[in-house]
Amino acid sequence: MKQNIYDNPIFFKGYKQLRETGSNLNNILEQPALKAALPDLQHKRILDLGSGMGHFAMYCIRKGALKVTGVEISKNMISYAKLNNRHEKIEYILSPIEDQEFLSESFDLIVSSLTLHYIKNYESIIEKVYKWLINSGLFIFTIEHPVCTAMNPMDGWIKDEVGNKLYWPIDHYGTEGKRVSRWFVDGVVKYHRKISTLVNGLLFTGFKIVQMIEPDPTQEALAQNPNLISEIRRPPFLIIKSEKPL
C-alpha cells in the first residue's frame, strides 16, 4: 500500500498550519530555489507530481503555463487545492504517482517537490517521467537531502543539555531503504538513497544532468530568522534538474 500520511488528520492539521506561517523551510528555502531553476513557463504543459495543496500549480499558471496537471495521493490535499487553488487550466488527479499513466510525450516540463523521498521505487518513477516528457523536456525535482535521511532512525540534531545544536549526525549513509521518523505524528516513512543512486537513476534512463542545487538561506531570510543559520551547517534539500535529450 502506498503511503498517504497527509490524510492523517493530526498530520495534515500540523502541516497545513506550518505552511500557512510562511516562515517554513518550504517557503523560504526550497520553493525559491526550485522556482529559480525553472525555465520560461509560457505555453508549457506541466506535470506536478505530488501537487499537494496546489500552490505550485497556481504559480505556474500565473507564469503563463498552458496547462498544469497535478497528481496527488491525499484527499485532504486535493480538496484544499480544488477549493483554494482552482483554475480552468489546472487539473488535479487523485492518485498515487506510482499508479498514474499518461501518453508518451505529454508534457514539456515535469516537476516534483519534496515527494520522491516518500516513493519506494524511485527507478520506476524516473522511467515513467522519461516516457511522459517531450524530447528536450525538463524534469526538476526536490527531495530531502540524503544527508538528512541517512540516519536510521532519523532522530535529527545532536544537542547539548540545554538544547543547543551541536552537530548533525551522518551514519548508515550507504545503507539505502526505509527510514521512519516523527513529524507531527509517529511512523512517517521515507526512503533514503545515496546521491549517486539518484543521479545514476537519471543517467541510466537517458536523462542528461543539467544542474544540482543545495540551497542555502539568503541573507534576507537570515535577517528575518537567524535560526536558519543551522541550514547552512547541513543541507536540508537537494534539487536535481535534468533534461530528456533530443
C-alpha positions as CSV (number, residue, x, y, z in Angstrom):
1,M,0.0,0.0,0.0
2,K,1.3,3.5,-0.9
3,Q,2.0,5.8,2.0
4,N,-0.6,8.6,2.5
5,I,0.4,10.3,5.7
6,Y,-1.2,13.6,4.6
7,D,-4.7,12.1,5.1
8,N,-3.9,11.6,8.8
9,P,-6.0,14.4,10.4
10,I,-3.4,15.3,13.0
11,F,-0.5,15.3,10.5
12,F,-2.5,17.3,7.9
13,K,-3.5,19.9,10.5
14,G,0.1,20.4,11.6
15,Y,1.4,20.5,8.1
16,K,-1.3,23.0,7.0
17,Q,-0.5,25.3,9.9
18,L,3.2,25.1,9.2
19,R,2.8,26.0,5.5
20,E,0.4,28.9,6.4
21,T,3.0,30.5,8.6
22,G,5.1,31.4,5.6
23,S,8.3,31.0,7.6
24,N,8.8,27.3,7.0
25,L,11.7,25.8,5.0
26,N,9.5,25.0,2.1
27,N,8.5,28.7,1.6
28,I,11.8,30.4,2.4
29,L,14.3,27.9,1.0
30,E,13.1,25.0,-1.1
31,Q,10.4,26.8,-3.2
32,P,12.6,29.9,-4.1
33,A,15.4,27.6,-5.2
34,L,13.1,25.4,-7.2
35,K,11.5,28.4,-9.0
36,A,14.9,29.8,-9.8
37,A,15.7,26.6,-11.6
38,L,12.6,26.7,-13.8
39,P,12.6,27.6,-17.5
40,D,10.2,30.1,-19.0
41,L,6.8,28.6,-18.3
42,Q,4.9,30.4,-21.1
43,H,2.7,28.0,-23.0
44,K,4.2,24.9,-21.2
45,R,2.3,21.8,-20.4
46,I,3.4,21.0,-16.9
47,L,3.0,17.9,-14.7
48,D,3.3,18.4,-11.0
49,L,4.0,15.1,-9.2
50,G,2.9,15.3,-5.6
51,S,1.0,18.6,-6.2
52,G,-0.1,19.0,-2.6
53,M,-2.3,22.0,-1.9
54,G,-1.9,23.4,-5.4
55,H,0.3,26.4,-4.6
56,F,2.9,25.5,-7.2
57,A,0.3,24.6,-9.9
58,M,-1.2,28.1,-9.4
59,Y,2.2,29.7,-9.6
60,C,2.8,28.0,-13.0
61,I,-0.5,29.3,-14.3
62,R,0.4,32.8,-13.2
63,K,3.7,32.5,-15.1
64,G,1.8,31.7,-18.3
65,A,1.6,27.9,-18.4
66,L,-0.8,26.4,-20.9
67,K,-2.0,23.7,-18.6
68,V,-0.9,22.1,-15.3
69,T,-1.8,18.6,-14.3
70,G,-1.3,17.8,-10.6
71,V,-1.1,14.3,-9.3
72,E,-1.6,13.8,-5.6
73,I,-2.4,10.8,-3.4
74,S,-4.0,12.8,-0.5
75,K,-7.7,13.6,-0.5
76,N,-7.1,16.3,2.0
77,M,-4.5,18.0,-0.3
78,I,-6.7,17.7,-3.4
79,S,-9.7,19.1,-1.6
80,Y,-7.7,22.1,-0.4
81,A,-6.2,22.6,-3.8
82,K,-9.6,22.5,-5.6
83,L,-11.0,25.0,-3.1
84,N,-8.1,27.4,-2.8
85,N,-6.1,27.0,-6.0
86,R,-8.6,26.1,-8.7
87,H,-8.3,27.3,-12.2
88,E,-9.7,26.2,-15.6
89,K,-6.2,25.4,-16.8
90,I,-5.4,23.2,-13.7
91,E,-6.4,19.5,-13.5
92,Y,-6.0,17.8,-10.1
93,I,-5.9,14.0,-10.2
94,L,-6.3,11.9,-7.0
95,S,-3.9,9.0,-7.5
96,P,-0.7,7.5,-6.2
97,I,2.1,8.6,-8.6
98,E,3.1,5.0,-8.9
99,D,-0.3,4.1,-10.4
100,Q,-0.6,7.1,-12.8
101,E,-0.2,6.7,-16.6
102,F,-0.1,9.3,-19.3
103,L,0.6,9.1,-23.1
104,S,4.2,9.4,-24.3
105,E,5.5,13.0,-24.7
106,S,2.5,14.6,-23.0
107,F,4.5,17.2,-21.1
108,D,7.1,19.9,-21.7
109,L,8.1,20.1,-18.0
110,I,7.7,17.7,-15.1
111,V,8.3,18.9,-11.5
112,S,8.2,17.1,-8.2
113,S,8.6,19.0,-4.9
114,L,9.6,17.1,-1.8
115,T,7.8,13.9,-2.9
116,L,10.2,11.3,-4.2
117,H,11.6,10.5,-0.8
118,Y,8.2,9.0,0.0
119,I,8.3,6.7,-3.0
120,K,9.7,3.2,-2.6
121,N,10.6,2.5,-6.2
122,Y,12.5,5.6,-7.5
123,E,13.7,4.0,-10.7
124,S,10.2,3.2,-11.9
125,I,9.1,6.8,-11.5
126,I,12.1,8.0,-13.4
127,E,11.3,5.7,-16.3
128,K,7.7,7.0,-16.4
129,V,8.8,10.6,-16.3
130,Y,11.2,10.0,-19.2
131,K,8.4,8.5,-21.3
132,W,5.9,11.3,-20.5
133,L,8.3,14.1,-21.4
134,I,8.9,15.5,-24.9
135,N,12.4,15.5,-26.3
136,S,14.3,18.4,-24.8
137,G,11.8,18.5,-21.9
138,L,13.0,19.1,-18.3
139,F,12.5,17.1,-15.2
140,I,13.2,19.1,-11.9
141,F,12.7,17.5,-8.5
142,T,13.5,18.4,-4.9
143,I,13.9,16.0,-2.1
144,E,15.1,16.0,1.5
145,H,18.9,15.9,1.2
146,P,20.4,12.4,1.6
147,V,22.5,13.8,4.5
148,C,19.2,14.3,6.3
149,T,17.7,10.9,5.5
150,A,20.8,8.8,6.2
151,M,20.4,8.2,9.9
152,N,18.3,5.2,10.9
153,P,16.3,6.1,12.9
154,M,16.1,9.8,11.7
155,D,16.5,11.5,15.1
156,G,17.8,14.8,13.9
157,W,20.3,17.1,15.6
158,I,22.5,16.1,18.5
159,K,22.0,18.7,21.1
160,D,23.6,19.6,24.5
161,E,21.8,19.6,27.8
162,V,20.1,23.0,27.2
163,G,19.0,22.3,23.6
164,N,21.8,23.9,21.6
165,K,22.5,22.1,18.3
166,L,26.0,20.5,18.5
167,Y,26.1,18.7,15.2
168,W,24.1,16.7,12.6
169,P,25.0,13.0,12.7
170,I,25.6,11.1,9.5
171,D,25.6,7.3,9.7
172,H,24.2,4.5,7.6
173,Y,24.6,6.7,4.5
174,G,25.4,3.7,2.4
175,T,22.5,1.6,3.6
176,E,19.7,2.7,1.4
177,G,16.0,2.0,2.1
178,K,13.2,2.7,4.5
179,R,13.5,5.2,7.3
180,V,10.9,6.0,9.9
181,S,10.7,9.4,11.7
182,R,8.4,11.5,13.7
183,W,6.9,14.6,12.0
184,F,3.7,15.8,13.7
185,V,2.9,12.0,14.2
186,D,4.9,8.8,14.7
187,G,5.6,6.5,11.8
188,V,6.3,8.8,8.9
189,V,8.1,6.6,6.3
190,K,10.7,8.0,3.9
191,Y,13.3,6.3,1.7
192,H,16.9,7.1,1.8
193,R,19.0,7.0,-1.3
194,K,22.6,7.9,-2.0
195,I,23.3,10.9,-4.2
196,S,24.9,8.5,-6.7
197,T,21.8,6.4,-6.8
198,L,19.6,9.5,-7.6
199,V,22.0,10.7,-10.3
200,N,22.7,7.3,-11.9
201,G,18.9,6.5,-12.0
202,L,18.5,9.6,-14.2
203,L,21.6,8.9,-16.3
204,F,20.9,5.2,-16.9
205,T,17.3,6.1,-18.0
206,G,18.7,8.5,-20.6
207,F,18.5,11.9,-18.9
208,K,21.2,14.5,-19.0
209,I,22.0,16.2,-15.7
210,V,21.7,20.0,-16.2
211,Q,22.2,21.2,-12.6
212,M,22.3,20.2,-9.0
213,I,21.5,22.6,-6.2
214,E,21.9,22.5,-2.4
215,P,20.1,25.8,-1.5
216,D,21.3,27.9,1.4
217,P,19.3,30.6,3.2
218,T,19.6,34.0,1.6
219,Q,20.9,36.9,3.7
220,E,17.4,38.4,3.7
221,A,16.0,35.2,5.1
222,L,18.7,35.0,7.8
223,A,18.0,38.6,8.7
224,Q,14.3,37.7,9.2
225,N,15.1,34.4,11.0
226,P,18.6,34.0,12.4
227,N,17.8,30.4,13.4
228,L,18.1,29.5,9.8
229,I,21.9,29.5,10.2
230,S,21.6,25.8,11.1
231,E,20.5,25.2,7.5
232,I,24.0,26.2,6.3
233,R,25.6,23.7,8.7
234,R,23.9,20.8,6.8
235,P,21.9,21.0,3.6
236,P,18.2,20.3,4.1
237,F,17.3,19.9,0.4
238,L,18.7,18.6,-2.9
239,I,17.4,19.8,-6.2
240,I,18.3,18.0,-9.4
241,K,17.5,19.4,-12.9
242,S,17.7,17.0,-15.8
243,E,16.8,17.0,-19.5
244,K,15.5,14.4,-21.9
245,P,17.8,14.9,-24.9
246,L,16.6,15.4,-28.4
